Amino acid sequence: MNPTFIQRFTNNGNNQPQAGTPLTLTNDISTTQALNYTGFSGGNIILPSGSSITSLTFYGSDKQDGSYAPVYDGTLAGPVAQTIVSIDASVHAVGVPIPDACFGYAALKIVANTTGSALATLKG
């Protein structure tokens, strides 16, 4: 096995994607909605067409109502963030992958550059 890849084993049973979970994202960690990530190993944040969200920063916690800290990858260069570029949001939605560095957290909060709706699809 290549040591640069994460081998994921989860406990959600059938290893099938979960139906989309609606999220309200804001630009403030205290008001953005928490996402239960327990038992999942990956997924996507789907931004609808017309969204004005252009960046997502990920925060993790050991429980949904816990304290959230910035998620860092192996470089510790800064909190894990996804920049959404070159989107023709008027034409289609865009799926943004949840970074591998989020794998070990039970809950996530995703802070956007502006308030908007999203859909989280999770896979175990």
C-alpha positions in Angstrom: 0.0 0.0 0.0 1.3 3.5 -0.9 1.9 5.3 2.5 0.8 8.6 1.1 -2.9 7.5 0.9 -5.3 7.2 3.8 -7.0 3.9 4.1 -10.4 4.5 5.5 -12.5 2.1 7.6 -15.8 3.4 9.0 -18.7 2.0 10.9 -21.7 3.3 9.0 -22.5 -0.2 7.8 -23.0 -0.4 4.1 -20.4 2.0 2.8 -23.0 3.8 0.7 -23.3 7.6 0.3 -25.6 9.3 2.7 -28.4 11.3 1.2 -27.6 15.0 1.1 -27.7 17.0 4.3 -28.8 20.7 3.9 -26.4 23.1 5.5 -26.4 26.8 6.2 -22.9 28.2 5.9 -21.9 31.6 7.3 -18.7 33.7 7.6 -18.6 33.2 11.4 -17.8 29.9 13.2 -20.3 30.7 15.9 -23.2 30.8 13.5 -22.3 28.3 10.8 -24.1 25.0 11.1 -22.3 21.9 12.5 -22.1 18.8 10.3 -22.1 15.4 12.0 -19.1 13.5 10.5 -19.1 10.5 12.8 -18.7 7.3 10.9 -17.9 8.9 7.6 -14.6 9.1 5.8 -15.2 11.6 3.0 -17.7 13.5 1.0 -18.5 16.7 -0.8 -20.0 20.1 -0.1 -22.3 20.9 -3.0 -22.9 24.6 -3.6 -26.0 25.4 -5.7 -26.0 27.3 -8.9 -26.1 31.0 -8.2 -24.0 30.7 -5.0 -21.7 33.6 -4.1 -19.5 31.4 -1.9 -15.9 31.4 -3.1 -14.0 29.9 -0.2 -14.6 27.3 2.5 -12.4 26.9 5.7 -12.8 23.7 7.7 -13.0 23.4 11.5 -13.2 20.2 13.5 -14.4 18.9 16.9 -14.7 15.7 18.8 -18.5 16.3 19.2 -21.2 18.4 17.5 -21.7 20.7 20.5 -18.0 20.8 21.3 -15.3 23.4 20.8 -14.1 23.7 17.2 -10.5 24.2 16.1 -9.1 24.9 12.6 -8.2 21.8 10.7 -4.6 21.6 9.5 -3.0 19.3 7.0 0.4 17.7 7.4 2.2 20.8 6.4 0.7 22.9 9.3 1.0 25.9 6.9 -2.5 27.2 7.8 -6.1 26.0 8.3 -7.4 23.8 5.5 -9.3 25.9 3.1 -10.8 25.3 -0.4 -11.0 28.1 -2.8 -13.7 27.9 -5.5 -12.5 29.4 -8.7 -13.8 29.6 -12.3 -17.3 28.7 -11.5 -20.1 29.6 -13.8 -22.6 29.3 -10.9 -25.4 30.5 -13.1 -25.1 27.3 -15.2 -24.4 24.5 -12.6 -23.8 23.6 -9.0 -20.3 22.7 -7.9 -19.1 20.0 -5.6 -16.2 20.8 -3.3 -14.4 17.7 -1.7 -14.1 17.6 2.1 -10.3 17.6 2.6 -8.6 14.3 3.8 -7.4 16.2 6.9 -11.0 16.3 8.2 -11.1 12.5 8.4 -10.4 12.1 12.2 -13.1 14.6 13.4 -16.6 13.7 14.7 -18.1 17.0 13.6 -17.2 19.8 11.2 -18.0 23.4 10.8 -17.4 25.0 7.4 -17.0 28.7 7.4 -17.6 30.4 4.0 -16.6 33.9 2.8 -20.4 34.8 2.8 -23.7 33.3 4.0 -25.2 30.7 1.8 -26.8 27.3 1.5 -25.0 24.0 0.7 -25.7 20.3 0.6 -23.3 17.8 2.3 -23.0 14.4 0.8 -21.0 12.0 3.0 -19.6 8.5 2.3 -18.4 6.0 4.8 
